[in-house]
Amino acid sequence: MGARTTIEERFCKCPYATAQTLISGKWAVLILLYLEEGPTRFNELLRKMPKMTHATLSVQLKSLEEYGLIKRIQYEAIPPRVEYSLTEIGQKFHPVVAAMEAWGNEYIAHMQGEKEP
């Protein structure tokens, strides 16, 4: 693949470009992390990420659903109830989240070590 090809052109051809595209949203990784806990309602997710707006969460969820990482289940009730959960392929993202956590902790420790005299 040439250096001039775009991420869009490499999507579903190159594993790195594909992964980058799937989790490119600012909140995508956290949403996937929180959905590991099980089916979660929209407002529950919003409460777990207080700096995220309603509109941003909606866009991120639609994107993750479009990519097949999460599923949206709407229950016919009054008021309507919607839950989000991981799909089978979304559940397979867990080792990536665990590796990011381990690396993030190492990086934090590294940066704290550099700042100390």
C-alpha positions in Angstrom: 0.0 0.0 0.0 1.4 3.3 -1.1 2.1 6.2 1.3 -0.5 8.2 -0.6 -3.5 5.9 0.1 -6.0 7.2 2.6 -7.3 5.5 5.7 -10.6 5.1 3.9 -8.9 3.3 1.0 -7.1 0.9 3.5 -10.2 0.3 5.7 -10.9 -3.5 5.8 -7.7 -4.2 3.9 -5.0 -3.1 6.4 -5.5 -4.2 10.1 -4.0 -1.0 11.5 -6.1 1.3 9.4 -9.2 -0.7 10.1 -8.6 -0.6 13.9 -7.8 3.1 13.8 -11.0 3.8 11.9 -13.1 1.7 14.2 -11.9 3.4 17.4 -11.2 6.9 16.0 -13.9 8.6 17.9 -12.7 10.5 21.0 -15.0 8.4 23.3 -15.1 5.1 21.4 -12.7 3.2 23.6 -14.5 4.3 26.8 -17.9 3.4 25.4 -16.6 -0.1 24.5 -15.1 -0.4 28.0 -18.3 0.6 29.7 -20.4 -1.8 27.6 -18.2 -4.6 28.7 -20.1 -4.4 32.0 -23.3 -5.5 30.1 -26.3 -3.9 28.4 -26.4 -0.2 29.3 -29.0 2.5 28.7 -28.1 5.7 26.9 -28.4 7.9 30.0 -26.3 5.5 32.1 -23.5 5.9 29.5 -23.9 9.6 29.5 -23.6 9.7 33.4 -20.4 7.7 33.2 -18.9 10.3 30.9 -20.0 13.7 32.2 -17.9 15.7 29.8 -19.6 14.2 26.8 -22.7 15.8 25.3 -25.9 14.1 24.5 -25.3 14.7 20.8 -21.7 13.4 20.8 -22.8 10.2 22.6 -25.5 9.7 20.0 -23.1 10.1 17.1 -20.5 7.8 18.7 -23.1 5.1 19.4 -24.5 5.3 15.8 -20.9 5.0 14.5 -20.0 2.0 16.7 -23.4 0.4 15.7 -22.7 1.0 12.0 -19.3 -0.7 12.4 -20.9 -3.7 14.0 -19.2 -3.3 17.4 -22.3 -2.6 19.4 -26.0 -3.3 19.0 -29.0 -1.2 19.9 -32.0 -2.9 21.3 -35.2 -0.9 21.6 -37.9 -2.3 23.9 -41.5 -1.4 23.2 -42.4 0.2 26.4 -43.7 3.6 27.6 -41.5 5.5 27.8 -39.4 3.7 25.1 -36.3 2.0 26.6 -33.1 1.5 24.6 -30.1 -0.5 25.6 -26.7 -0.8 24.0 -24.5 -3.8 24.3 -21.4 -5.3 22.6 -21.7 -7.6 19.6 -19.7 -10.7 19.4 -16.9 -8.9 17.5 -17.2 -6.0 19.9 -16.5 -8.4 22.8 -13.3 -9.4 21.2 -12.0 -5.9 21.7 -11.5 -6.7 25.4 -7.8 -7.7 25.0 -7.1 -4.4 23.2 -8.7 -2.4 26.1 -6.7 -4.5 28.7 -3.5 -3.8 26.7 -4.3 -0.1 26.5 -4.9 0.0 30.3 -1.6 -1.8 31.0 0.4 0.5 28.7 -1.4 3.6 30.0 -0.5 2.7 33.6 3.2 2.2 32.5 3.2 5.5 30.7 1.7 7.3 33.7 4.3 5.7 36.0 7.0 6.7 33.5 5.9 10.3 33.4 5.5 10.6 37.1 9.1 9.2 37.5 10.5 11.8 35.1 8.8 14.6 37.0 10.3 13.6 40.4 13.7 15.1 41.2 
